[in-house]
Amino acid sequence: MNMPNLKELMSKAKEMQKHMQDAQQEITALKVFGEAGAGMTKVRVKMNGAHKIENIQFSPALLENAADDEEMLVDLLMAAINSAVDKIENATKEKMMSLAKGMNLPTDFGDLGGEDDE
């Protein structure tokens, strides 16, 4: 029976941990923009990889009419935030898949948190 070398396994585990920490730091440092609306009614949100909003910009025309159409302002803001979140999630997924490939780990875990197949 061929038993793996414990020292070698521990070394690979440390290497994997280092790669994961580096990837997490890269993701946290990531900056994305989410936008909603067009032309004169536009909202732009800047978010970092830790899902913290760093800046929000509204077009001047949108702010001028905000009191008259609060619902539109809220809808555009939510859409811009959701756009930024989606970009962070996609970048995180791509980074983790790349990391897994580089370490010869499976990259497709299926639908681990999803609904049961029937």
C-alpha positions as CSV (number, residue, x, y, z in Angstrom):
1,M,0.0,0.0,0.0
2,N,1.4,3.4,-1.0
3,M,0.8,6.0,1.7
4,P,1.4,9.7,0.8
5,N,4.2,11.5,2.6
6,L,2.7,13.5,5.4
7,K,5.4,16.2,5.1
8,E,4.6,16.5,1.4
9,L,0.8,16.8,2.1
10,M,1.4,19.5,4.7
11,S,3.6,21.4,2.3
12,K,0.9,21.2,-0.5
13,A,-1.7,22.3,2.0
14,K,0.3,25.4,3.0
15,E,0.9,26.2,-0.7
16,M,-2.8,25.9,-1.3
17,Q,-3.6,28.2,1.6
18,K,-1.1,30.8,0.4
19,H,-2.7,30.8,-3.1
20,M,-6.2,31.1,-1.6
21,Q,-5.1,34.1,0.6
22,D,-3.4,35.8,-2.4
23,A,-6.6,35.3,-4.5
24,Q,-8.8,36.7,-1.7
25,Q,-6.6,39.8,-1.5
26,E,-6.8,40.3,-5.3
27,I,-10.6,40.0,-5.2
28,T,-10.9,42.4,-2.3
29,A,-8.7,45.0,-4.2
30,L,-10.9,44.7,-7.3
31,K,-12.9,47.7,-8.3
32,V,-16.0,47.5,-10.5
33,F,-18.6,49.9,-11.7
34,G,-22.3,49.1,-11.9
35,E,-24.5,51.3,-14.0
36,A,-28.2,51.7,-14.6
37,G,-30.2,54.1,-16.8
38,A,-29.0,55.9,-19.8
39,G,-28.4,59.4,-21.1
40,M,-29.8,62.0,-18.7
41,T,-31.0,59.6,-16.1
42,K,-28.0,57.5,-15.1
43,V,-26.6,56.1,-11.8
44,R,-23.1,54.8,-11.4
45,V,-21.9,52.8,-8.4
46,K,-18.3,52.0,-7.6
47,M,-17.8,48.9,-5.5
48,N,-14.8,47.0,-4.3
49,G,-14.3,43.2,-4.1
50,A,-15.4,43.1,-0.5
51,H,-18.8,44.4,-1.7
52,K,-18.3,47.8,-0.1
53,I,-19.7,50.8,-2.1
54,E,-17.0,53.4,-2.5
55,N,-18.9,55.9,-4.6
56,I,-22.2,56.7,-6.1
57,Q,-22.8,59.2,-9.0
58,F,-26.1,60.4,-10.2
59,S,-26.6,62.4,-13.4
60,P,-27.6,66.0,-12.6
61,A,-30.9,65.6,-14.5
62,L,-31.8,62.6,-12.4
63,L,-31.3,64.5,-9.2
64,E,-33.3,67.5,-10.4
65,N,-36.3,65.2,-10.9
66,A,-35.7,62.9,-7.9
67,A,-38.4,64.5,-5.8
68,D,-41.0,64.0,-8.5
69,D,-40.0,60.4,-9.2
70,E,-38.5,58.8,-6.1
71,E,-39.4,55.3,-7.3
72,M,-37.3,55.6,-10.5
73,L,-34.4,56.9,-8.5
74,V,-34.6,53.9,-6.1
75,D,-35.0,51.5,-9.0
76,L,-32.0,52.8,-10.8
77,L,-29.9,52.8,-7.7
78,M,-30.8,49.2,-6.9
79,A,-30.1,48.1,-10.5
80,A,-26.7,49.8,-10.5
81,I,-25.8,48.1,-7.1
82,N,-27.0,44.8,-8.4
83,S,-24.9,45.2,-11.5
84,A,-21.8,45.9,-9.5
85,V,-22.5,42.9,-7.2
86,D,-22.9,40.6,-10.3
87,K,-19.6,41.8,-11.6
88,I,-17.8,41.1,-8.3
89,E,-19.5,37.6,-8.1
90,N,-18.4,36.8,-11.7
91,A,-14.8,37.9,-11.1
92,T,-14.7,35.9,-7.9
93,K,-15.9,32.8,-9.6
94,E,-13.4,33.2,-12.4
95,K,-10.6,33.7,-10.0
96,M,-11.5,30.7,-8.0
97,M,-11.9,28.5,-11.1
98,S,-8.5,29.7,-12.3
99,L,-6.9,28.9,-9.0
100,A,-8.5,25.4,-8.9
101,K,-7.3,24.7,-12.4
102,G,-3.8,25.7,-11.5
103,M,-3.8,23.4,-8.5
104,N,-5.4,20.5,-10.5
105,L,-8.6,20.7,-8.5
106,P,-12.1,20.2,-9.9
107,T,-13.6,23.4,-11.3
108,D,-17.2,22.3,-11.6
109,F,-18.9,21.3,-8.4
110,G,-22.3,21.2,-9.9
111,D,-25.2,22.9,-8.2
112,L,-24.1,22.5,-4.6
113,G,-26.5,24.9,-3.0
114,G,-29.3,24.6,-5.5
115,E,-32.7,23.0,-5.5
116,D,-33.0,19.2,-5.7
117,D,-33.2,17.6,-9.1
118,E,-36.4,15.7,-9.6
